[in-house]
Amino acid sequence: MVDRLHVLDLRCEYKKNPVGIDERKPRLSWKLASRRRGVTQTAYRIQVSAEPSFQNPVWDTGRRESDRSLHVEYEGTELVSGTRYYFRVKVWDDAGRESDWSETAFWETALLSAGDWSARWIAAPGDESKDDRCDYFRKSFTVQGEIVQARIYATALGLYRLYVNGRPADDTLFAPGWTSYNRRLQYQTYDVTALLAPGENVIGAVLGNGWYKGPLSWDLITDVYGDRRALLLQLHVTYRDGTQARWVSDSSWRCAKGPLLYSEIYHGDTYDARLEQPGWNRPGFAAGADWRPVAVVEPAVGALVAQENDPARIVKELRPIGIIRTPGGDTVIDMGQNMVGWVRFTVREAEGTAIRLQHAEVLDREGNFYTGNLRKARQTVTYICRGGGPETYEPFFSFQGFRYVKVEGVTGELSPDDFVGCVIHTDMEPTGTFRCSDELVNKLYENIVWGQRGNFLDVPTDCPQRDERLGWTGDAQVFIRTAAFQFQVAPFFEKWLRDLAADQRPDGCVPHVVPSLEAAGFGSSAWGDAAVICPWTLYECYGDTRVLERQYPSMKAWVEYIRSQGEEECLWNTGFHYGDWLGLDGKPDNSVGATPKDLIATAFYARSAEIVARSADLLGYREDAEAYAELHRRVVEAFRREFVTPNGRLASPTQTAYALALMFDLLEERHRPRAAKMLAELIEANDTHLTTGFVGTPYLCFALSRFGYADLALRLVLQRDYPSWLYPVTQGATTVWEHWDGIKPDGSFWDEIMNSFNHYAYGSIGDWLYRRLAGLDADASAAGYRRIRVHPFMDGAISSAEASLASMYGTIRVGWNREDDGAARLDAVIPPNTTAVVILPGADPETVRERGRRLEDCEGVRSVSVSEDGVTVEVGSGEYEFVFVKK
């Protein structure tokens, strides 16, 4: 069979066929497919057209000599609002082969300028838009002709749910998302062509407080962005004859109150089904006597921007694993998994019966329902029955973090079939997998994934259950690399980073949480450094320079803020810092570890200055690149003077101090081996246990592996008793905990004031599992996995591991196993248009074979070298199977 070259998986701004984007120069990406090894693209051609026939393209690159297949920026004629653009790609490879045209893909523009909006903001009249009862809006209109296209562009101050003729406009949830509303407000685009019909039609919307004006933070602050819910919407219809019609939110709309009496993110829903009118709720929004005129308002809002990240959806459904009767007499449903979302339930009760569902993460040591760690968050759904048959309900604008659900008000025995756990998060594409020979480690990996699911709901929250759920910058910074392996997170983080920049103070100071809450504070090291580390990580993982371009002013401003803070220009020894948060080596009953805060602050100062210098160099800002490289050098020198003895000891002998100094290259090269040895000795002296908190934990195992102590790093990972990553797993955890001992061996809890059982920061060990244990890593010489580094750790108690990553170039796979007699196998799949460095650790070079052949005889092998570490093989794309004997 003749091998052919194919182009597939076309993307626009990371997405497949996106509808409603406002990028004026969107970027296009694609993948290649070929069975031939070593395939490299040498040229491409892109066509873009407003018609699927491509008869009159608005952009045709012609044959362009380039190996680039990611983030190719559109350079055609100016784009028009509300227009679908089709595109296709063909490529040529290094063997001179030409592909066929790819399948046609498309993107569709949203509203590209403020002048495209003619809608008015509408609200319930008077104080009705300020109370806790949700608002219902209605507009009827007549369609006169055959529709070929219909789009709704909508947003709200608050959260909204949109219906057309009684049917949901789509399956997305929690629109318009959480942004810095007074500076940026997202709007959504809905394809409602199939929902409209000739004749009378009705648009309906339900509005809740959401993040806009509902209670936020541990202080339950309300009206953070405003005190009045409002809706903005316009419908564009194109008829078969080419004519167009438009309906917009204005004074002709009507509003009412309905059965949704309450729906708050922290507290849950109250819904009285007796208040439903025929057609009011999910069948539609029928006319009735209670509909009143709306108020046209002019709220203070930021710039309207099209939806940037992926929307939130129900992405998975879980069935209960059992029903428990607790010692306290409660009836509790066990979902078997600490999850985030809500319960869809069906009841059959008399009119007026109140059904109450309360949600919790854990049971206490007696087996009773426990809500102490929720603090002020109620997490309760109350449904009042209308009677007369089965009734099914699920919440509107609240979500819960839970495994257990206490049910009250149901007469008779509960049936598990009447309860469904709806898992909700930003609908990111899963990209990474990991498995190894230790089932507890596999469960840890599964918990890390569930932690990301639970905390990536429009923003990267710290926890999803208590009265917090905020976008803590430090948590996001330490976890982003793991997050980018497990899911496609580029749009998610790019949206969040734009809010970070929007909320950044004029002096460059970064909020502790994004979107910002004044009460949460500003300016801590390691937290504010998210402004620099997160964009750089996206560049490393996705080869995305545009995120660096857009965030560069924010990145630079943060470093300049630091520069202005210290008593000395190159030390940061002033201000508030969280330090090594929840480090175990601090004083008793203190949440901060023993590593000095000014050491941590100066270490991150150096790291951020280095990243800004490298970013400036990539972007062509030569003067900045030189200036920040010099600043980085001076900060490192200052760090050494202040925190390192002449013989290379750190003034603070903590695991976190040594891990940061080693990973950020803050020590002289001659001192690094000794420092690594001292780090190892600190861990061994603590009975091979860690003492690190949020700041040190992400770097600990990497520092050990980098300097020859990978065996110790693995032993740390495999520890089962407190403190360790596997201790919570042995205690039945299904997500990652905030505290290493959130539940103690005797079943008692850490202080309930701050004891989340779904807190992803310590899940950053996932990064080490993928990159060091399994060995699937990006080579620093070419971002976005254009050049792959395969270097597993094949010694110790783990006898096999495998990982895969759906990269922007295609799926990368690495798998290895080792036998007791020293025989070993390593499999690798390298996608087209990439290369890889494969290191066979400890391999006897005389024994290495690839599918039974010597390496010199293998297609795709570009070079082979031998060192004390083993055999290094440079390969092109393809599937490889290396068999060898370890020395």
N, C-alpha and C positions, 0 to 999 in steps of 0.2 A: 504494500500500500504506500502510495506517495505521501510523504509528510507535507502538509500545507501550513502556511503561516496565517494566523487569524488574529483579528482585533476584536476584543470583547470587553464587556463591563464598562461601558462609557459612563463617565461621571461629569457632572457640572457642580462645582463648589462642593465636592465630596459626595453629592447626592445623585440618585438615579431619577431622572426625569422630574426635577423639582418644579412645582407650580407655585409661583409667587415669590420671586427673589428680586431684590432691587440693586444688585451689583450691575454697574454699568459696563464693567469689563470682566465678566465672569471667566473663571478658569476651567479648562477642560482637561480631563485625564482619561487614560485608557490602559488596558492590559493587553499583553500579547500571549498567544498560545501556540506552541509548537512542540513536537516530540523530539526534535533535534536538540542535542546538547549545545550549549555555548551560544545561544541565539542572542544577538544584540541588534537593536533597531539602529538603522543608519539614516533614515529619512522618514518624513511623514507628510501627509496632506490632509487638511481639514476643510470641509465645506460646511457652511452654515447658511440656512435659508428660512424664510418665513413660510415656504411651502414644502410639503414632504417630497415633492418631485425634484427639488433642487434645480429647477429650471432657471431661476434668477437668484443665485446665491448673494447674500449680503457680505459674505467673506469666503474667499477661497485662497488658501495659502499657496496653492500650487505645491510642487514637490519642494520641501524644505529640508535641507541636509541637517539633521539633528538626531541625537539619540534620546531627546527629551520626550517623555510620555506622561509627565505629571505637571499639573498646574500651568498649562499653556494658556496664556491670557488672550481673550478675544480681542481682535484688532480690526473688526469690520466697521461698517457704517453705524451711526449712533442708534442705539436700541430705542424701541418705542414701548410705552407702557402697555400693559395688558396684552402682550403679544407672545405667541408661542414661536420659538425658534428651534428648528430641527438641525441636528448636526450628525455628521458621519466622518469616519476616519479610515484612511488606508495607510499602510506602512511598507517600508522596504527594510530588509535585514542585511547582515554582513555577508550572507551567501548570495546576495543579489536577487533574492526572491521578493516578489511584490504580492501583497495580500489583496484579497477582494475588499470592496468597501465593507465596513462594519455594518451591523444592523443600525438602523436609524434611532437616535435618541433625541431628547429635546429638553429644553428648559423654557419656562414661561415667566416673563417679567411681571412684576406687580406694578405699583404706582410709583413711577420714578421721580416725581417732583411733587412738591406741596400743591401746585396748581391743579393736580389731578383730583384733588379732594374737593367735593362740593357738599358733603354731608355736614350736618351740625351735630354737636354733642347734645344728647337728650338725657334727661333724668326724671325720676319721679318728682312730683311737685312738692315744694316746701321741705319739711323735715322728713318726709317719707323716705327719701334717698339716704338718710343718715342713720336710720334705726337698723336693728339687726335682722329684720324680716327681709327676705330676698325680694327683688323687684322682677316683675314679669312685664315684657314689652311685646307689642303686637303691631303689625302693619299688614293690611290686605291690599292687593293690587291685582290688576287684570293683565294677563298676557294675551297679546293679539298677534298670533302668528306662530309659525314653526320655529322653535329655538334650535340653533346650532351650537351656541355656547352661552353659558351663564356663570358669572363669577360674583361672589360676595367678598368684599374687603371689609373687615370688621376688627374692632378692638374695644376695650372697655377700661374704665377706671374701676378696678375690682376684678373679679373673675366672671366669665360669662360662658353660657352654653347656648348654642344657636340651633334653631330648628326651622325647617322648611316644610310646610304642609304637614306638620306633626312629626316629621322624621328628623333625626339628628343630621346636621349639615355634614358631619364626618365623625370619626371615632376618636378624635383628639380630646384631651382633657386639660384643665387648668390654664386655658387661654385667658389673657395674652401672655402668661408667664410673669416672672418676677424680674423686673429691670429697675434701673434707677429712674423711676417714673417721671420725675420732674426734669430729667435730662434726655431720656430715651424711652420710648414706648413702642413695643412691638405691635404690629397688626398682622392678622392672618388672612390668607386667601383660600376661599372654598370653591371647589368646582361643584356647582349645584345644578348642572345641566339636566341630570337625570331626575332631579327632584321636582322640577317645575312642569307644569302642563298648561295647555291653552285654557283660558278662562280665569276664574278667580283663584288666587294663590295667597298664602299667608306666611309671613316670616314671624317667628317668635324667638324671644331671647329671655333667658333667666340670668340675673346678675346677683352675685354675692360679694361680700367684703374682700375676701382674699387677702393677699399681702398688702394691698393698697391701703385699706383702712381697718382691717381686722387686727386683733391683738397679736403683737410680736414680742419675742424675747421673754426672758424670765420675769420681766416687769409687766408683761401683758400691755405694752404701750399700744394704744389705738390711734388711728388717724395719722399714721406716720407720714403719708404722702398727701393726704387730703381727707375730707370728711364727707364727701358726697359721691356715691356711685354714679357712673354715667356710661352711655353707650354711643359709639360712633360706627356707622355702617353705611355702605352703599353697594347696591346690586347693579351689575352691568350685564345686559342681555343683548346678544346679537342674533338677529333673525336670519332665516334662510335667504331672504332677498337682500341681505347686506345692511339693512337698517338696524339701528341700535336704540335701546331704551335704557333708562337709568332711574332707579328709585333710591332715595337716600333717607337717612334718619333726619327728621325735621319735626315741626310742630304738628304734622298730620298723624304721627304715631300715637298710640294709646298705651297706658300702663295700668298695672293693678298689683295687688298683693295676692298671693296664692297659698298653696299648702306648704311650701318650703318656708317654715317659720324661722329657721336658723341654720346656718351652715358655715362653720369656721374651721380654719385649718387645724388649730390645736384642739378644739373642743368637740367637734363633730356636728352632726345634723339633728334637727328636730323637724319632723315632717308629719303633718296632720292630713291623712288621706280623706278625711270627711270634708275638707275644704275644696277638694277637686270638683270642678265643674265639668260637664261633658265636653270632651275635646280639649280641656285646659292643659293637662300635663303632657304626657307623652304621645297621645294620639294627635294633638295639635293645639292651637290657640284659638278656639272658636269665639265668635263674638258673644258678648254678654253684657249685662247691665252694669257690671262693676268696672269696666274699662273706662279710664279717665284720661283727659289730655295730659301729655307730657310737658315738662318744662324744658325749654331750650336754654342751655347753659354755655358758659365760656370758661372752662377750667384752665388752670395753669398746668400745662403738660409739656413735656420735652418733645424733641423731634420724633415724628412717626417713622419707624423703620420696619421693613418687612421681616417676618419671622426668620431668625438667624439660625437657631439650633433646631434639632429635631424636636417635635412635639412630644408631650407625655401621652401615653396610651396604656390601656390594659394589655400587658405583653405576655401574661401567663395566668393560668387559673389553677388553683390548688383545691383539693378536696380534703376535708377533715380526716385525720387519722384516728380520731376517737372522741368520745364524749366522757368527761370526767365529773364525778360527784365529789367535791372537795370535802375535807374534814369539817370545814366551816359551813357546809350545806349548800354551796353554790353549784350551779350547773355550768360547766365550762367546756367549750369546744377547743380541741387541740388541733391546730393546723399543721403541726409537725415541723414548722419552719418559721423562724423569725422573719417576717415579711413586711412590706410596706404597700399600702393600698387600702382596700376596704373589703367588707363582706357583702355579697349579694345574697339576700335571704328571702325565703318564701314562707308565709304564715297563713293560717286559716283560723281566724279568731272573730269574735263578735265585734260589732261596731263599738268604737271607743276604747277597745283594749289597747293599752300602751305596751309596746314591745321595746325592751331596752337592751342594747348591746354595748358592753364596756370592754375595752381592749387593753391587753397587758403583754409584756414581753416574757415574763417568767412567773413561776409559782415560787412561793417561799419554801423554806426547808420542811415545813409541815405539810406542804402540798396545797396551800391555800392561794387563792387569787391575790396577786401582789401588784399594787399601783404606786407604791411609795416613790419610785424613781421617776415617775412622770411629773412630779412636782405639781404645778398648777394646771397642767394640761389635762383636760377631762377625757378626751378620746372616747366619747360616748355618742351613740346613735340611738335616737328615740323615734319610733314609728308608731303613730296612732292609727289603728285600723279603721277602714270604712265599712268592713263587714261584707258578707254576701259571697264569699268564695276565696280562692287562693289570691294572695296579694304578694307581689315581689317588689323589693326595694333595694336600692344601692345609693350611697351618698352622692352629693353633687360637688361641693367645693371644699370638702375636708378629706384628709387622708390620715391613716393611722399606722403606727409602727407596732407590730404585735405578733405574737404566736398564739396567745390564748384569748378567747372571747367568752366573757360571762354573759349569759342570756337570761333575761328576766321577762316575765309576762306571758310566756307561752304555756298554755294549759296542756297537760299530757306530756308524753315522752317526746324528746327532740329526735328528729331524724337527720343524720349527717347529710342526706341527699338534699336537704333544704338549705344548705349553706355552702357557698362557694367563695374561696379567698381570691380576690382579684388583685394580682400583683401589678402595681403601677410604677412606672418610671419613665424618664426620657427615653424615647424609643431608639436607642443607639444600636447600631449593628454589632452583634457579637463578632469578635475577631480572634481571640486567643484561647488556646486550650493548654492544659498541663496535666500530666499524670506521672506517677513514679511508683516504685515497688513498695512504698510504705503507705498503707491505707489511711493512717492518721494524717499524713502530710497531704494526701489527696483530699481529705475532708477539710483541712485547713484551706487549701486552694478553693474548694467549693464555698467555704464561708467567706472568703475574700470577695469572690464574685457576687455573692448575695449582699455583702456589705455595700458594694458599689451600686447594685440594683436599688437598694433601699435608700441610698443617700444621693443619687444623681437624679433628682426630680426637679428639673429645670435649672437648679443651681446645685453646686456641690456642697451639701449640708454636712454638718458635723454629726447629727443624729436625727432620726425621724420620728421620735416618740414624745419627748418631753417638751416643756415650754422653751424651746430654743430653735432648733432646725434652721440654723443660720449658715451662710456661706463663709465659714471661717477660712481665712486665707492660708493660715499655717497648715491646716489639715489638707487642703487642696494641694498645696505645694509639695508636701511629703509623699502624696499618693499619686500624683499625676502620671508618673512614668508607668506604674502598675496599671493605672486606669487605661492608659493608651494601648496597653497590650491586650487587655481583656475586651475592650469595646472600641469602636470608632468614635473618638471623643473630640475630634478637631472642631466641628461646629459648636459643640457644647461649650468647650473652653474658650473659643474665640468670642462667643457672645458674652460669656462671663467676664472675660478680660476687658471687653469694651465697657462694661459697667464698672469694672475696677478703675479704669482710666477716667471714666466720667465722674466717679465719686472721689477720685484722688484730689487732695487739697492743692491749692495754688502753689504751695511751697514744696509739693512732691510727696507729702506724707500720705501713706496708704492706710485705708481703714482696716481694722481687724476682721471685719466681716463685709462681704460684698454680695448683694447691694448693701450699702452702708446703713447702719443704725448709729446715730450719734452716741447713744448710751454705751455701745459696745467698745468704743475707743478707737485710737489710731496709733500707728507708728512703731510697732514692735518688730525687732529683728526676727528673721525666719518667717514671720507672718507677712510683713510688708514685702519681703523678698519674693513672694509669689509674683509680684509685678514683673520680675526679671526672669525667674527660673521657669515659670509656666510657659511663657512664649518661646523660650529657648528649647524647652522639652518638646513642644509641638513642632518646632523646626527639626529637631533631631529625629522625631518619630515619623513625620510626614513630609519632610523636605519642603516645608511651607515657609517661604521667605516673606510672603505678604503679611503674615501675622507679626513678623519682626518689624516690617515697615510701619504697620499701623500702631503697634505697641511701643515702638522705639521712643517716642517722646515721653511716654509714661515710664519706661525702663530707665531712661536717662534721668528723669526728674526724681525718681526714687533714690538713685545713687547720689544725686546732688543734695537731696534732703539729708541723707546720712552724713555727707561731707560737712554739712552745716551744723551738725548736732554735737559732735565730740568736742571736748576741751582741747584736743589736738586734732588736726585735720584728718589724720590717718588712723585714729583710734575712735571707736564708738563706745564711750564710757559714760553716757548720760541717758536720761529718759527712762520710760517704763519699758520693760521687756518681760515676756512670759518665760524666757529661759528654756531649760530642758524640761518642758511641761510634763508632769507626772513621772519624772525620773525617780527611780527608787533609791538613789543614794543621797537624797536630801534629808532635811530634818524631819523627825516624826510629825505627822499631822500637817505636813506642808506639801503643796502640790508641785513645787518646783525642785528639780534635781540639784545636785551639789556643784555642777559645772558653773563657774562664774558667768554671769550674764554678759559682762563686757567682753569676755573671751568669745562667747557665742556670737555676739553682735559684730565684733571685728572680723571674725571668720566669715560670716555671711556678707559683710561689707566687701571683703576681698573677692569672694565668689561672685557677687553681683557686678563689681567693677570689671572683673575678667569677662563675664558674659556680655556686658555692654560693649567692651572693647572688641570682642569677637563679632558681635552683631554689627557694629559699625563697620568693621572691615568687610563683612559679607555684603552690606548694603552700599558700599562704596563711599562711606563718610570717612575719608582718610584722616583728616585732622582729629576727629573724635576718636578714631581707632587708636591713634598714637597717644592722645591725651589720656584715654582711659586705660590703655596698657601701662602707661607710666604711673597712673594712680594705683593700679593694681599692684605694681611692683613696690610702690612705697607703702601701701597698706600691709603687704606681706612682710616687709622689713619691720614695720612698726609692730606687727603681731609678734615677730620673733624677739624683738627687744623687750616687749612687755610680758610675754607669756612663756618664753622658751629660755631655758638656761643655756650657757655656752656649750654644754655637753649634749644638748638636744633633748633634755627632759622638759616636759610641760609643767608649768607651775601648778596646774591643777591636775592631779593624777586620777582623772575619771575616764571611764570608757567613752563617754560622749566627746570629751576634749580630744582624746587621741584619735577617735574615728573622724572627727571633723578636720583636724590638722592633717591627717594622712590623705583623706579623700580630696581636700581642697588644695593639696600641694603647698601647705603653709610652712613646711619644715625644709631645711636644707637637705639636699639629696643624700648627703653623707649621714644624716641623722635619721633618715626614714626607716632603715632596717631595725635600728635599735628601738625606735618608737613603736614599730609594729610588734616587736618582741615584748615590749612593756604592755601594750594593749592586750596581747595574748595572755601575759602573766596576770593582769588584772582580772581577766575572765576566769582563768584557771583558779586564781585565789578565791574567787567567789563560787567555787564548786561548779565551774562551767555554766554559769548563769549570767544573764545580762542584768544591767542596772539602768539602762538607758530609758529616756522618755521620748516624747514626740520628735525632738530634734535629732537625737543621736541614733535612734533605732533604724531609720532608713539606710544609714551609711555603715552600720556596724559590720554586717557580714561582708559587704563589699570591701571594706578596708582590710579585713582579715584575708579574703580571697586574693586581693590585689598584691599583698605582700607575703604570700606563701603560706597562709594559715587557713586554706580552704577547708581542711579537715576539721579544724576547730569551729569554723563557721557552720559546717554541717552538723557537728555535735550540738551546737547551740540550737539549731533548728529542730533537732530531734529530741531535745529535752522535753520531758512530759510533766515534770512537777513545776510548781510556781517558783520563780517567774519564767514563763516561756510562752512561745506561740502555741504549743500543743496543749498546755494546761487547760485552757478553756474548751478545747476539743474533747479532752477526757471528761470534762464536766457536762458534756452534752450541748455545747454551743453550736448554733447553726449560722452565726455571723461572728464578726470580730468584735471584741469587747473594748470599751473605753479604758478599763483598768485591767492590768494583768491578772488581778484576783477579784474581778467583779463579784463572783461567787466564791467564797472561801471553801476549803476542803470540808469544813463542818456544815456547809450549807448556808451559812450566814452571808450577809451582803456587805460589800464596801459601803461607805457612807452614801445614803440614798440621794443626797443633795446633788451628786454628780456621778451617776453610775449607769451609763448607757450600755446596753447589750447589743448595739448596732452602731459602731463607731469605727470608721475604716482606717484611721491613721496607722495603726500597727499592721494593717494589711499590706503595708508597703514592702513587707518581706516577699510578697509575690514577685516583685521585680527581680530579686535574687534567685528565686526558684526558676524563673524562665531563663534569665540571662546567664547564670553561673551554674546552677545544677544541671538543667537540661542543656544549656549552652547555646541558646538561640539569641543572638545579639546583633545590633547594628554596628558596623565598623565606623569609627569616628571620622574616617576620611571621606565619607560620602553619606549625606543625611538621607533619611527616609527609607532606609534599608536598600539603597541602591547598591551598596557593598555590604555584604552580610559577614558576620563573624560567628563561626561555629566553634565553640571551645567549652565542652562540658567538663564537669568535675566527676570523674568516673572511679573515684576511690571511696572508701568508707562504707557505711552500713547500707547505702542505697545501691541496689544492683541494676536498676534500670530507670530510665526517665524518658519522657517524650513531651514535646511542645510543638504547637503550630501557631502561626500568625497569618491572618489574611491581610497582608501588607498592601500598600497602594500599587505594587507591581504584580502581586499575585500571592498565592499561599506559599509560605515557607514552612517546612517541617524538619524537625530534628528528633531523632530517637536513638537511644543507645541502650545496650545491655552488656553486662560483664559477668563472666562465669568465674567460679572459684579457682579454676586452673589458669586464669590469666587470659583466656580467650575473650575477645571483645568484638562487638559489632557496632558501627555507627552508620545510621541511614540519614540522608539529607536530601531534601527537595528544594531546589533553588529556582525561583521563577525566571522566565525570560526577561532579558534586558537588565539583569543584575549579575553580579559576580560574588564569590564568597571565598573567604579564607577559612579552611577547615583544619582545625588542630586536633590531631589524634594523640591524646595525652599519654605519655609513657610508652608509646608504640615502639616495638622493635622494628626498625625500618626494613629488615629482611623479610618480615612476615606480612607486610601490608599488601593486601590485594583489594581490587575493586571489581566486584562480580567475577572473581577468579583470575583477573588479569593484573599484571604489574602496572603500577601507576603510569610509567612512561609510555605504555601502550594504550592508554585510555583516552577516548574522545572526551573533550571538555576539560581535561586536566591541563592547566597552563604552566604550572611550575610545582616543584617538590623541593622541600628543604628539610634538613634534619638538625635537631638541636637536643640539648639535654632534656628539654621538656617533652620531646616526642617528634612526630612528623607533621609538618605543615604543608597542606596541599591547597593551591589556589585553583579554583574551578570556575567555569562558566555555568550557565543555567542547566538544569537537568535533574534527574533522579540518580542518586549515588548510594552505593552500599559498600562501605569499607569494612573489611574484616582484618583483624590483626591480633597479635599477642602482646600483652603488656609486659614490659621488662620488670 
